[in-house]
Amino acid sequence: MRAEGNMGQRGNKLVLNGKYRGIGSDHNLIGLAQKVGFHPTRLEADVLKRLSKFSRFAGRYPISMTPEEMAPYAIPRVGKIDVGFFSKRDFRIAQSVLNKVICLISGKKRRVIPAPR
């Protein structure tokens, strides 16, 4: 795992004796990102929080663990939104966070890939 190198430098091991150990709550994306040294902005944290909730009940379990996790959330000037709704903007933010975390873990700088001609 690429994360193992960066985590290993801090004395943490994701893999020990060939087995994944994890680094805390695997569904808490904000916590996982912080464990590798990434500190999300308020907007990034909002997307990660909603994605964490969604991954917990939609990714593995048929329903959420509590009714509160299924409650719609309010967006200013929009109103209440279903917990599973992700806008194009949300997906772009999630992709940006993923790229930032991968770069942080790998130690490689981000670079812009030119658009095809």
Backbone as CSV, one residue per row, in Angstrom:
resi,resn,N_x,N_y,N_z,CA_x,CA_y,CA_z,C_x,C_y,C_z
1,MET,0.835,-1.193,0.000,0.000,0.000,0.000,0.871,1.244,0.000
2,ARG,0.476,2.220,-0.788,1.240,3.459,-0.848,1.149,4.208,0.479
3,ALA,0.044,4.119,1.159,-0.112,4.831,2.432,0.838,4.287,3.486
4,GLU,1.259,3.048,3.327,2.095,2.429,4.342,3.403,3.184,4.526
5,GLY,3.998,3.659,3.429,5.269,4.379,3.528,5.149,5.630,4.374
6,ASN,4.190,6.463,4.079,4.007,7.704,4.810,3.582,7.430,6.246
7,MET,2.698,6.483,6.441,2.248,6.145,7.788,3.401,5.522,8.578
8,GLY,4.207,4.701,7.909,5.339,4.055,8.566,6.343,5.062,9.080
9,GLN,6.497,6.171,8.363,7.420,7.215,8.806,6.957,7.827,10.119
10,ARG,5.687,7.759,10.389,5.141,8.314,11.628,5.011,7.254,12.713
11,GLY,5.485,6.045,12.436,5.412,4.989,13.434,4.140,4.170,13.374
12,ASN,3.293,4.427,12.389,2.057,3.667,12.234,2.235,2.630,11.134
13,LYS,1.552,1.545,11.237,1.602,0.501,10.220,0.187,0.140,9.800
14,LEU,-0.104,0.292,8.505,-1.403,-0.124,7.986,-1.451,-1.634,7.811
15,VAL,-0.300,-2.204,7.462,-0.207,-3.639,7.232,0.845,-4.198,8.171
16,LEU,0.497,-5.245,8.891,1.432,-5.888,9.805,1.336,-7.393,9.590
17,ASN,2.468,-8.002,9.305,2.510,-9.445,9.027,1.546,-9.842,7.909
18,GLY,1.466,-8.994,6.905,0.629,-9.300,5.748,-0.854,-9.088,5.945
19,LYS,-1.263,-8.522,7.080,-2.683,-8.294,7.343,-2.962,-6.806,7.542
20,TYR,-4.057,-6.345,6.942,-4.478,-4.955,7.081,-4.924,-4.699,8.513
21,ARG,-4.360,-3.672,9.129,-4.709,-3.318,10.510,-5.692,-2.167,10.583
22,GLY,-5.694,-1.329,9.567,-6.561,-0.159,9.592,-5.960,0.963,10.424
23,ILE,-6.605,2.113,10.382,-6.112,3.268,11.142,-7.259,3.985,11.835
24,GLY,-8.208,3.244,12.315,-9.337,3.862,12.998,-10.631,3.450,12.327
25,SER,-11.615,4.303,12.416,-12.909,4.021,11.806,-12.792,4.112,10.293
26,ASP,-12.914,2.992,9.634,-12.752,2.968,8.183,-13.863,3.685,7.429
27,HIS,-14.961,4.009,8.097,-16.044,4.721,7.437,-15.968,6.226,7.667
28,ASN,-15.141,6.677,8.595,-15.001,8.098,8.888,-13.910,8.666,7.988
29,LEU,-14.312,9.185,6.827,-13.335,9.653,5.839,-12.556,10.870,6.312
30,ILE,-13.167,11.708,7.128,-12.441,12.863,7.666,-11.337,12.375,8.597
31,GLY,-11.664,11.438,9.476,-10.673,10.877,10.389,-9.550,10.164,9.663
32,LEU,-9.903,9.399,8.630,-8.875,8.698,7.855,-7.948,9.688,7.160
33,ALA,-8.520,10.731,6.578,-7.701,11.738,5.903,-6.764,12.429,6.891
34,GLN,-7.275,12.743,8.072,-6.446,13.405,9.081,-5.327,12.501,9.572
35,LYS,-5.575,11.190,9.601,-4.534,10.247,10.047,-3.313,10.274,9.136
36,VAL,-3.513,10.616,7.861,-2.371,10.676,6.937,-1.884,12.109,6.743
37,GLY,-2.402,13.031,7.571,-1.896,14.399,7.545,-2.662,15.371,6.667
38,PHE,-3.817,14.970,6.141,-4.628,15.865,5.313,-5.696,16.505,6.188
39,HIS,-5.800,17.810,6.126,-6.798,18.536,6.906,-7.737,19.252,5.940
40,PRO,-8.951,18.723,5.770,-9.867,19.269,4.774,-10.396,20.648,5.137
41,THR,-10.721,21.402,4.088,-11.402,22.682,4.274,-12.818,22.397,4.761
42,ARG,-13.551,23.436,5.111,-14.927,23.263,5.567,-15.770,22.601,4.482
43,LEU,-15.609,23.046,3.248,-16.368,22.481,2.134,-15.980,21.020,1.883
44,GLU,-14.691,20.723,1.909,-14.228,19.344,1.730,-14.730,18.450,2.861
45,ALA,-14.696,18.973,4.086,-15.161,18.197,5.250,-16.648,17.878,5.130
46,ASP,-17.433,18.831,4.620,-18.868,18.597,4.439,-19.098,17.447,3.464
47,VAL,-18.388,17.451,2.340,-18.535,16.377,1.352,-18.072,15.050,1.937
48,LEU,-16.933,15.048,2.639,-16.423,13.808,3.240,-17.373,13.264,4.309
49,LYS,-17.982,14.157,5.069,-18.927,13.730,6.107,-20.129,13.033,5.474
50,ARG,-20.672,13.633,4.415,-21.828,13.034,3.743,-21.453,11.745,3.027
51,LEU,-20.270,11.710,2.433,-19.813,10.498,1.760,-19.554,9.381,2.776
52,SER,-19.047,9.729,3.954,-18.833,8.744,5.018,-20.152,8.102,5.422
53,LYS,-21.148,8.948,5.621,-22.472,8.465,6.023,-23.042,7.550,4.937
54,PHE,-22.923,7.994,3.697,-23.446,7.214,2.579,-22.731,5.870,2.455
55,SER,-21.413,5.862,2.607,-20.655,4.614,2.453,-20.989,3.612,3.553
56,ARG,-21.386,4.112,4.703,-21.718,3.230,5.817,-22.992,2.437,5.537
57,PHE,-24.043,3.121,5.038,-25.295,2.387,4.846,-25.520,1.943,3.406
58,ALA,-25.085,2.677,2.434,-25.352,2.303,1.043,-24.260,1.403,0.479
59,GLY,-23.058,1.554,0.969,-21.954,0.777,0.443,-21.903,-0.638,0.973
60,ARG,-22.412,-0.873,2.162,-22.281,-2.202,2.752,-23.585,-2.735,3.339
61,TYR,-24.321,-1.893,4.003,-25.523,-2.343,4.687,-26.760,-1.876,3.921
62,PRO,-27.875,-2.608,3.994,-29.068,-2.207,3.245,-29.738,-0.949,3.793
63,ILE,-29.540,-0.684,5.090,-30.118,0.516,5.704,-29.088,1.094,6.668
64,SER,-29.334,2.303,7.115,-28.410,2.929,8.056,-28.538,2.286,9.430
65,MET,-27.546,2.560,10.280,-27.567,2.012,11.634,-28.606,2.722,12.503
66,THR,-28.853,4.007,12.223,-29.832,4.771,12.989,-30.718,5.576,12.039
67,PRO,-31.942,5.890,12.443,-32.820,6.698,11.583,-32.240,8.085,11.293
68,GLU,-31.473,8.634,12.240,-30.905,9.968,12.056,-29.974,10.029,10.848
69,GLU,-29.285,8.911,10.557,-28.374,8.902,9.413,-29.113,9.018,8.085
70,MET,-30.392,8.664,8.064,-31.188,8.726,6.838,-31.924,10.054,6.676
71,ALA,-31.882,10.892,7.704,-32.623,12.153,7.663,-32.065,13.067,6.581
72,PRO,-32.941,13.734,5.833,-32.466,14.694,4.840,-31.681,15.808,5.522
73,TYR,-30.799,16.436,4.793,-30.052,17.559,5.356,-30.403,18.815,4.580
74,ALA,-30.276,19.946,5.248,-30.678,21.220,4.653,-29.489,21.932,4.024
75,ILE,-29.719,22.483,2.845,-28.730,23.302,2.154,-29.343,24.692,2.012
76,PRO,-28.610,25.732,2.439,-29.153,27.082,2.316,-29.558,27.406,0.875
77,ARG,-30.674,28.063,0.710,-31.242,28.482,-0.573,-31.687,27.326,-1.461
78,VAL,-31.544,26.092,-0.999,-31.976,24.933,-1.785,-33.092,24.198,-1.062
79,GLY,-32.893,23.964,0.227,-33.870,23.228,1.016,-33.322,21.884,1.449
80,LYS,-34.225,20.964,1.769,-33.800,19.653,2.254,-33.434,18.755,1.075
81,ILE,-32.336,18.022,1.272,-31.797,17.143,0.235,-31.704,15.727,0.793
82,ASP,-31.997,14.738,-0.042,-31.863,13.343,0.357,-30.421,13.044,0.728
83,VAL,-30.229,12.210,1.730,-28.898,11.896,2.245,-27.991,11.279,1.173
84,GLY,-28.560,10.603,0.198,-27.758,9.967,-0.842,-27.479,10.841,-2.048
85,PHE,-27.988,12.078,-2.054,-27.786,12.957,-3.208,-26.375,13.540,-3.208
86,PHE,-25.720,13.457,-4.355,-24.409,14.080,-4.555,-24.458,14.847,-5.868
87,SER,-24.157,16.130,-5.805,-24.178,16.953,-7.013,-22.875,16.763,-7.792
88,LYS,-22.831,17.306,-8.992,-21.590,17.266,-9.779,-20.474,17.972,-9.012
89,ARG,-20.822,19.051,-8.354,-19.829,19.785,-7.559,-19.277,18.916,-6.429
90,ASP,-20.165,18.178,-5.755,-19.730,17.275,-4.685,-18.744,16.237,-5.217
91,PHE,-19.055,15.679,-6.380,-18.151,14.685,-6.964,-16.802,15.298,-7.318
92,ARG,-16.807,16.531,-7.839,-15.535,17.209,-8.156,-14.720,17.459,-6.895
93,ILE,-15.382,17.861,-5.821,-14.680,18.091,-4.553,-14.112,16.781,-4.023
94,ALA,-14.909,15.702,-4.076,-14.433,14.400,-3.610,-13.224,13.940,-4.427
95,GLN,-13.248,14.145,-5.745,-12.121,13.774,-6.598,-10.893,14.610,-6.247
96,SER,-11.087,15.877,-5.981,-9.982,16.757,-5.602,-9.352,16.310,-4.283
97,VAL,-10.195,15.965,-3.310,-9.696,15.475,-2.019,-8.899,14.188,-2.222
98,LEU,-9.438,13.276,-3.023,-8.744,12.025,-3.294,-7.357,12.293,-3.898
99,ASN,-7.293,13.182,-4.868,-6.004,13.521,-5.481,-5.036,14.120,-4.464
100,LYS,-5.533,14.999,-3.610,-4.677,15.619,-2.592,-4.131,14.582,-1.606
101,VAL,-5.002,13.667,-1.171,-4.573,12.641,-0.212,-3.572,11.691,-0.859
102,ILE,-3.819,11.290,-2.100,-2.883,10.403,-2.796,-1.518,11.068,-2.925
103,CYS,-1.502,12.330,-3.279,-0.227,13.055,-3.394,0.463,13.164,-2.037
104,LEU,-0.300,13.409,-1.001,0.258,13.515,0.339,0.877,12.187,0.773
105,ILE,0.167,11.108,0.524,0.643,9.781,0.912,1.866,9.367,0.101
106,SER,1.823,9.625,-1.198,2.911,9.175,-2.073,4.149,10.057,-1.965
107,GLY,3.947,11.284,-1.499,5.059,12.219,-1.425,5.365,12.887,-2.755
108,LYS,4.561,12.609,-3.768,4.762,13.206,-5.089,3.895,14.440,-5.230
109,LYS,4.418,15.434,-5.932,3.662,16.660,-6.148,2.602,16.434,-7.211
110,ARG,1.523,17.185,-7.074,0.476,17.127,-8.095,0.955,17.856,-9.323
111,ARG,0.515,17.393,-10.469,0.849,18.087,-11.698,-0.388,18.111,-12.579
112,VAL,-0.444,19.108,-13.399,-1.570,19.238,-14.303,-1.264,18.452,-15.577
113,ILE,-2.184,17.625,-15.976,-2.030,16.873,-17.219,-2.705,17.671,-18.307
114,PRO,-1.960,18.002,-19.368,-2.562,18.814,-20.440,-3.741,18.106,-21.105
115,ALA,-4.696,18.901,-21.536,-5.862,18.357,-22.223,-5.446,17.818,-23.586
116,PRO,-6.112,16.744,-24.048,-5.775,16.211,-25.379,-6.112,17.226,-26.451
117,ARG,-5.341,17.199,-27.520,-5.586,18.169,-28.637,-6.548,17.642,-29.630
